[in-house]
Amino acid sequence: MPSPENLILAAQEARRRAYTPYSGYKVGAALQTDTGAIVAGCNVENLSYGATICAERTAVTKMIADGLGQKISAIAVASKDGVTPCGICLQVLSEFVEGPETLVYRVNENGEVQSMPFGNLLPHAFVSDEVRRTES
């Protein structure tokens, strides 16, 4: 696994581009994919708060739409205070992480980094044997 520095820098750069006219709370995320690509996203707010999309989901959508991979080997999230992804983002990320050991790097605006395995953040993701995947 490559060192996380480039991943963290990409998340910090994405954070600077966040569109947050309502909360002012900027978040950037970067994903290292199974193809080796780094895909970044930022949060994009909307006046109808429910239409707001988080940085992590922006990055996942971009990863899939741009054909940059379908598995995530590492995640970096940059915010003012180094928060973890929200519950919805954790569930979306769980669809694509390589496994519970996938590292999540959280960085605050002072550049302090903490890391932890994805499985510690969402130990009981929603899964069901009743929901079947279809071939696309």
Secondary structure as UniProt FT lines:
FT   HELIX           5..16
FT   TURN            21..23
FT   STRAND          28..33
FT   TURN            34..35
FT   STRAND          38..42
FT   HELIX           49..51
FT   HELIX           55..65
FT   TURN            66..67
FT   STRAND          72..78
FT   HELIX           87..94
FT   TURN            95..96
FT   TURN            100..101
FT   STRAND          103..108
FT   TURN            109..110
FT   STRAND          113..117
FT   HELIX           118..121
FT   TURN            123..124
FT   TURN            129..130
//
